[in-house]
């Protein structure tokens, strides 16, 4: 069987790729990536993700609503970042329709955030997260979870709804919790490309059950070199680092992570590239 690298969480429709998006994708494919799961955040990026995926078989579309976008209607006027106003329920319905039509490989990015917004938004965030988990479960799709500073609450909600196909992206919570959820719930953790400079990601790479480890970039963010734009091809370095930490060959590490990708996402019609 052929095996490839995978980036299970990236944002190729981000403005920082607008000048050379095609070159970035070509570099990823040349580096051996068989799957680049491009995650949407809101109505605009969700539609861009779908059209990008129609162009390249390696681009796998995931649609979601980012936690701050999920509460766009209650953010203060002077909120620090630009968040467009839109009808969240209409977007959930759109994502559900795409899931029904088997146009998407996963639901995400979605989840809870306790860093960018305050506790007054938590109930509204949870309502949207629960609805999107519901879409994923209804259609047997994985859910790609943003859990910054709300890791335990995310896990409580996922467990209470019975979500089985879960990827925690850029997980920043306690590693003992990750260990427990990987072992007891069968939830996956995708490790970003800056693992070599992050004590907590190094710890996850070396201690999680190997069959629960995935690679991601969150590009353009979270690059291996601070301040430099990240891109999907950088997952190759994370797989090399995983091999180093475990005393495996790079081929074995690549094979393991690709097998994990296929197990979680592989039912999608063209998921095996
Ligand atoms: Zn992201």
Boltz pocket constraint, residues with backbone or C-beta under 6 A from the ligand:
constraints:
  - pocket:
      binder: B
      contacts: [[A, 9], [A, 11], [A, 39], [A, 109], [A, 218]]
      max_distance: 6.0
